[in-house]
Amino acid sequence: MEKSIVIICDGDFPKKEYPQYLVSSADFIICCDGALAKFLRHSKKIFGAERLPDLVIGDMDTLSAAMQKKYADIIVRESEQEHNDQTKAVRWALDNIEDIGSIHILGATGGRADHTIGNLSLLMEYTRMFDLSGIDIEAVSDDCTAFPVNDTIEIDCGEGRQMSIFSPDRTLRIKSEGLMYKTDDVVFDNWWKATLNKTSQDRVRLEFNHPSMALIIMN
């Protein structure tokens, strides 16, 4: 049976029903460093009693010494600074958990804007860094869901959804069906170029001219 993994970052902890459902139904929960404190504050409401995550990972720069000592048996300290704690959590899950079907990242947004931009853009990088074959990975907040795509895709998303597309690849062209504003002639040379669109039918088709990296954010 495929497993659902939830990674909780140290941004805004979600308050809405769907992201909290992802937490309550997860097979394995990983907190990034100081996100442990936020998770513990919300766990009683979600689970009916305080529940520990299965793992805490990071360089421990935002987790108090007292909490590090108290929860030492579930802490994995990774002090390397080439990757952030979100990436360390994704990497650990892929290396240590079998039969992953989905990875839901919560708390990736909110707080510092640079953290939000960095965390969401990393979703695209993961398609290049890791073997995500058969694994759905997304960042979920109270406001949106963000997920990476790297080739032509059809998305069953429902009519009337807000959708924005981002890519760092100037050579990428994406032909679209099912969006209010066609993206066929968009040149991805700035972040805003394919934002603030809207679905005009239940299924959206995005046809890439070549495999690349893109990020979809839906509200």
Summary of the structure (lengths in Angstrom):
residues: 219
radius of gyration: 18.0
end to end distance: 29.6
largest distance: 55.6
contacts: 675
relative contact order: 0.15
helix: 28%
strand: 30%
